[in-house]
Amino acid sequence: MKPISLPLQTLYAELAQQLQASAERPTSLYNREINGIPYVYGKRPVGTVRRDIFVGRADDPAVVERIALIEEENTRAAARKEIVSTLRRAHVPAPVPALSHVLDAMSDAGLLRQAVLVGTAAYQCYPAPLGHMLPAAGLITQDADIATASLAVTTDEKGETMETILKRADPTFRGLPGLDPAALPSHFRSASGFVVDLLTPQRRRTDTSPMALPALAAGATPLQHLDWLIADPIPAAVLHRSGIAVRIPQPARFAVHKLIIAQKRGGDTTKRQKDLAQAKALIAALKSADPFALSDAFEEAAAKGATGWERPIRRSLAELGLTPEHLLA
């Protein structure tokens, strides 16, 4: 497994830190006078479109303050683009355009501050934090899994539905009806086949599927083990434009979670093999980068119960030719 140099890891960490601290998005500002009153507007790239925004009256002190913040962000974003370019030239993984546009649109709406990126989209973000390149086969994805711990999800813009947000990434996105045609959609698909799934932890056996996210006119599929996976997520950066701030599961939890769900795939052999491949790659990287985190995650999960937790972990390890002792520091 090829290591990522310390200077590149440092650059990535700096990028992620800057993104988490950003309060604005890069925006081109311009003035317009209406009935003798000067107003400030802006244009900014979001997904595959350029979005018009209204900033406010040019003589409003709060607007003047926000203009200064936007201009500062424009300067920082230009510097971050150079970091993103450097990392991409060094072959640090970046998402396919469809995923980049989806995450950019969700970031613009403020959704990624409340959500955790899971699945292969999250796996793509682990190489730089772990300091190791991961096998390319496990990085390929045509979907985005977004998990929210709370059903009280809102956007920065009132009245914005999930479908409206995703259409900025691809105008062909549509909500897919579930078994209950009256239920709000939790799956969204574009004409190219890219899928966005909204997920939430299953709290009770009686939880309906999907659980309603009324503010987004959408639902979220409740899943077992998800609350453990997304507890205490870590900040990460998606290498697109000047970077996109995301939160992803702790890599040790992600690896152990993949061991569990691989045994719950039923007849879906393709996803099962991908789960196992991602778990194996992360275990190898963590044994070098953070063995104690891997050990802690395994012991914590195994202590939650033999049937639903420890047994599937052991079965997946056996398929990989490993033993539980391999996960211990």
C-alpha positions as CSV (number, residue, x, y, z in Angstrom):
1,M,0.0,0.0,0.0
2,K,1.7,3.2,-1.2
3,P,2.2,5.9,1.5
4,I,1.2,9.5,1.0
5,S,4.1,11.9,1.9
6,L,3.9,13.9,5.0
7,P,3.9,17.2,3.1
8,L,0.8,16.1,1.1
9,Q,-0.9,14.9,4.3
10,T,-0.1,18.4,5.9
11,L,-1.5,20.2,2.8
12,Y,-4.7,18.1,3.0
13,A,-5.1,18.7,6.8
14,E,-4.7,22.5,6.1
15,L,-7.3,22.3,3.4
16,A,-9.8,20.5,5.6
17,Q,-9.2,22.9,8.5
18,Q,-9.8,25.9,6.3
19,L,-13.0,24.5,4.8
20,Q,-14.5,23.8,8.2
21,A,-13.8,27.4,9.2
22,S,-15.4,28.9,6.1
23,A,-18.6,30.8,6.8
24,E,-19.2,31.9,3.2
25,R,-18.9,30.4,-0.4
26,P,-16.8,31.9,-3.2
27,T,-19.1,34.4,-4.9
28,S,-18.7,37.1,-7.7
29,L,-20.4,40.2,-6.4
30,Y,-22.0,43.0,-8.4
31,N,-24.1,46.1,-7.7
32,R,-27.5,47.0,-9.1
33,E,-29.5,50.1,-8.4
34,I,-33.3,49.8,-8.1
35,N,-35.5,52.9,-7.6
36,G,-32.4,54.8,-6.6
37,I,-31.4,52.3,-3.9
38,P,-28.1,50.4,-4.4
39,Y,-28.3,46.6,-3.9
40,V,-25.6,43.9,-3.9
41,Y,-26.1,40.6,-5.7
42,G,-23.8,37.7,-6.4
43,K,-23.2,34.8,-8.7
44,R,-21.6,31.6,-7.6
45,P,-21.0,28.1,-9.2
46,V,-23.1,25.4,-7.6
47,G,-23.1,21.9,-9.0
48,T,-23.5,22.4,-12.7
49,V,-25.1,25.8,-12.6
50,R,-24.3,29.4,-11.7
51,R,-26.7,30.5,-8.9
52,D,-27.9,34.1,-8.4
53,I,-28.0,35.3,-4.8
54,F,-29.3,38.4,-3.2
55,V,-26.9,39.9,-0.6
56,G,-28.8,43.1,0.4
57,R,-28.8,46.8,0.4
58,A,-25.3,48.2,-0.2
59,D,-25.7,50.7,2.6
60,D,-26.8,48.2,5.2
61,P,-23.9,47.7,7.8
62,A,-24.7,44.0,8.1
63,V,-24.5,43.7,4.3
64,V,-21.2,45.6,4.2
65,E,-19.8,43.2,6.8
66,R,-21.0,40.2,4.8
67,I,-19.4,41.6,1.6
68,A,-16.1,41.8,3.4
69,L,-16.5,38.1,4.5
70,I,-17.3,37.0,1.0
71,E,-14.3,38.9,-0.5
72,E,-12.0,37.3,2.1
73,E,-13.5,33.9,1.2
74,N,-12.8,34.6,-2.5
75,T,-9.1,35.2,-1.7
76,R,-8.9,32.1,0.5
77,A,-10.8,30.0,-2.1
78,A,-8.2,30.9,-4.8
79,A,-5.4,29.7,-2.5
80,R,-7.4,26.5,-1.7
81,K,-7.8,25.8,-5.5
82,E,-4.0,25.6,-5.7
83,I,-3.9,23.1,-2.8
84,V,-6.6,21.0,-4.4
85,S,-4.7,21.0,-7.7
86,T,-1.5,20.0,-6.0
87,L,-3.2,17.1,-4.2
88,R,-5.0,15.9,-7.4
89,R,-1.7,16.0,-9.4
90,A,-0.2,13.8,-6.7
91,H,-3.1,11.3,-7.4
92,V,-4.8,11.8,-4.0
93,P,-8.3,10.5,-4.9
94,A,-11.0,12.9,-6.1
95,P,-14.6,12.0,-6.7
96,V,-16.2,11.6,-10.2
97,P,-17.9,14.7,-11.5
98,A,-21.4,13.5,-10.7
99,L,-20.5,13.0,-7.0
100,S,-18.6,16.3,-6.8
101,H,-21.6,18.2,-8.2
102,V,-24.0,16.5,-5.8
103,L,-21.9,17.3,-2.8
104,D,-21.3,20.8,-4.0
105,A,-25.1,21.4,-4.3
106,M,-25.7,19.9,-0.8
107,S,-22.9,22.0,0.7
108,D,-24.3,25.2,-0.9
109,A,-27.7,24.3,0.8
110,G,-26.0,23.9,4.2
111,L,-27.0,20.2,4.4
112,L,-23.4,18.9,4.9
113,R,-23.1,20.7,8.2
114,Q,-25.8,18.5,9.6
115,A,-25.0,15.2,7.8
116,V,-22.3,12.6,7.6
117,L,-21.1,11.2,4.3
118,V,-21.0,7.4,4.4
119,G,-20.5,4.5,1.9
120,T,-17.9,4.6,-0.8
121,A,-18.1,8.4,-1.1
122,A,-16.7,8.5,2.4
123,Y,-14.2,5.8,1.7
124,Q,-12.7,8.0,-1.0
125,C,-11.8,10.6,1.6
126,Y,-9.7,8.3,3.8
127,P,-6.3,8.1,1.9
128,A,-4.9,11.4,3.0
129,P,-6.1,11.3,6.7
130,L,-4.6,7.8,6.9
131,G,-1.5,8.5,4.9
132,H,-1.9,5.6,2.5
133,M,-3.3,5.2,-0.9
134,L,-6.2,2.8,-1.0
135,P,-7.0,0.2,-3.8
136,A,-8.6,2.0,-6.7
137,A,-11.3,-0.7,-7.2
138,G,-12.8,0.3,-3.8
139,L,-13.0,3.9,-4.8
140,I,-15.4,3.6,-7.7
141,T,-19.0,4.7,-6.9
142,Q,-22.1,5.8,-8.7
143,D,-24.0,6.8,-5.6
144,A,-23.8,9.0,-2.6
145,D,-25.1,7.9,0.9
146,I,-25.9,10.7,3.2
147,A,-26.7,10.0,6.8
148,T,-28.4,12.3,9.3
149,A,-28.7,11.6,13.0
150,S,-31.6,14.0,13.3
151,L,-34.8,14.2,11.4
152,A,-35.0,18.0,12.0
153,V,-33.0,18.8,8.9
154,T,-33.2,22.2,7.3
155,T,-31.4,24.1,4.5
156,D,-30.0,27.6,4.4
157,E,-32.8,28.5,2.0
158,K,-36.4,28.3,3.1
159,G,-38.6,26.1,1.0
160,E,-35.8,24.2,-0.7
161,T,-36.7,20.6,-1.2
162,M,-34.1,17.8,-1.7
163,E,-35.1,17.5,-5.3
164,T,-34.6,21.2,-5.9
165,I,-31.1,21.0,-4.4
166,L,-30.1,18.0,-6.4
167,K,-31.3,19.5,-9.7
168,R,-28.4,22.0,-9.3
169,A,-26.1,19.0,-9.6
170,D,-28.1,17.5,-12.5
171,P,-31.5,18.7,-13.7
172,T,-32.6,15.1,-14.3
173,F,-32.6,14.1,-10.6
174,R,-36.0,12.7,-9.5
175,G,-37.3,11.2,-6.3
176,L,-37.9,7.5,-6.7
177,P,-41.2,6.1,-5.2
178,G,-40.9,3.4,-2.6
179,L,-43.2,0.5,-1.7
180,D,-45.6,3.1,-0.2
181,P,-46.3,5.5,-3.0
182,A,-47.6,8.1,-0.5
183,A,-44.3,8.2,1.4
184,L,-41.7,10.8,0.8
185,P,-38.8,9.6,-1.3
186,S,-35.5,8.7,0.3
187,H,-33.8,7.7,-3.0
188,F,-33.1,10.1,-5.8
189,R,-31.7,9.2,-9.3
190,S,-30.4,11.1,-12.3
191,A,-30.9,10.1,-15.9
192,S,-27.3,8.9,-15.9
193,G,-28.0,6.4,-13.1
194,F,-26.3,8.3,-10.2
195,V,-28.2,7.6,-7.0
196,V,-28.4,9.7,-3.8
197,D,-29.7,7.8,-0.7
198,L,-30.8,9.6,2.5
199,L,-30.2,7.5,5.6
200,T,-31.0,7.8,9.3
201,P,-30.3,5.5,12.3
202,Q,-33.0,3.0,13.2
203,R,-34.1,3.9,16.8
204,R,-37.0,1.4,17.2
205,R,-38.1,-1.7,15.4
206,T,-41.4,0.2,14.6
207,D,-39.6,3.0,12.7
208,T,-41.3,3.5,9.4
209,S,-39.3,3.4,6.2
210,P,-38.6,6.0,5.1
211,M,-38.7,8.4,8.1
212,A,-40.0,11.8,7.1
213,L,-37.7,14.8,6.6
214,P,-40.5,17.3,6.1
215,A,-38.3,20.4,5.5
216,L,-36.8,18.7,2.5
217,A,-40.0,17.0,1.2
218,A,-37.9,13.8,1.5
219,G,-37.5,10.8,3.7
220,A,-34.6,8.9,5.2
221,T,-34.2,5.1,5.3
222,P,-33.6,3.9,8.9
223,L,-30.7,1.5,9.2
224,Q,-29.3,-0.6,12.1
225,H,-25.8,0.1,13.3
226,L,-25.8,3.5,11.6
227,D,-25.9,5.5,14.8
228,W,-22.7,3.8,16.0
229,L,-21.0,4.4,12.6
230,I,-21.7,8.1,12.5
231,A,-21.0,8.9,16.1
232,D,-18.2,11.5,16.5
233,P,-17.4,12.0,12.8
234,I,-14.2,13.5,11.6
235,P,-13.8,16.5,9.2
236,A,-12.6,15.8,5.7
237,A,-12.2,17.6,2.3
238,V,-13.6,16.6,-1.1
239,L,-11.1,17.6,-3.8
240,H,-13.4,19.6,-6.1
241,R,-12.9,23.3,-7.1
242,S,-11.7,25.0,-4.0
243,G,-12.7,22.0,-1.8
244,I,-15.9,20.9,-0.1
245,A,-16.1,20.4,3.6
246,V,-17.7,17.1,4.7
247,R,-17.8,14.9,7.7
248,I,-17.1,11.2,7.5
249,P,-17.1,8.3,10.0
250,Q,-14.0,7.5,12.0
251,P,-12.0,5.2,9.7
252,A,-11.8,2.4,12.3
253,R,-15.6,2.5,12.8
254,F,-16.1,2.5,9.0
255,A,-13.8,-0.6,8.7
256,V,-15.6,-2.6,11.4
257,H,-19.0,-1.5,10.1
258,K,-18.2,-2.8,6.7
259,L,-17.3,-6.2,8.3
260,I,-20.8,-6.2,9.8
261,I,-22.9,-5.1,6.9
262,A,-21.1,-7.4,4.5
263,Q,-22.9,-10.3,6.2
264,K,-26.2,-8.6,5.8
265,R,-26.2,-8.1,2.1
266,G,-28.2,-11.3,1.3
267,G,-27.7,-12.3,-2.3
268,D,-26.0,-9.0,-3.4
269,T,-22.6,-10.5,-4.0
270,T,-21.1,-7.4,-5.7
271,K,-21.8,-5.1,-2.7
272,R,-20.7,-7.8,-0.3
273,Q,-17.3,-8.2,-2.0
274,K,-16.9,-4.4,-2.1
275,D,-17.6,-4.1,1.6
276,L,-15.0,-6.8,2.4
277,A,-12.5,-5.2,0.0
278,Q,-12.9,-1.8,1.7
279,A,-12.7,-3.2,5.2
280,K,-9.5,-5.1,4.3
281,A,-7.8,-2.0,2.8
282,L,-8.7,0.1,5.8
283,I,-7.6,-2.5,8.3
284,A,-4.2,-2.7,6.6
285,A,-3.9,1.2,6.6
286,L,-5.0,1.5,10.2
287,K,-2.6,-1.2,11.4
288,S,0.1,1.2,10.4
289,A,-1.6,4.6,11.0
290,D,-3.7,4.0,14.1
291,P,-3.8,0.5,15.4
292,F,-5.3,1.4,18.8
293,A,-8.3,3.1,17.1
294,L,-8.9,-0.1,15.2
295,S,-8.6,-2.2,18.3
296,D,-11.0,0.1,20.2
297,A,-13.6,0.1,17.5
298,F,-13.6,-3.7,17.2
299,E,-13.9,-4.2,21.0
300,E,-16.6,-1.6,21.3
301,A,-18.7,-3.2,18.5
302,A,-18.2,-6.8,19.7
303,A,-19.3,-5.8,23.2
304,K,-22.7,-4.6,21.8
305,G,-23.8,-8.2,21.2
306,A,-22.8,-11.5,19.8
307,T,-25.6,-12.1,17.2
308,G,-25.9,-8.7,15.4
309,W,-22.3,-7.4,16.0
310,E,-19.5,-9.8,16.9
311,R,-20.7,-12.8,14.9
312,P,-20.9,-11.0,11.5
313,I,-17.5,-9.4,12.2
314,R,-15.9,-12.8,12.8
315,R,-17.5,-14.2,9.7
316,S,-16.3,-11.4,7.5
317,L,-12.8,-11.7,9.0
318,A,-12.8,-15.4,8.2
319,E,-13.7,-14.7,4.6
320,L,-10.7,-12.3,4.5
321,G,-8.4,-14.9,6.0
322,L,-8.0,-12.9,9.2
323,T,-8.8,-13.4,12.9
324,P,-10.2,-11.0,15.5
325,E,-6.7,-10.9,17.0
326,H,-5.6,-9.2,13.8
327,L,-7.6,-6.2,14.8
328,L,-6.1,-5.9,18.2
329,A,-3.2,-3.5,18.9
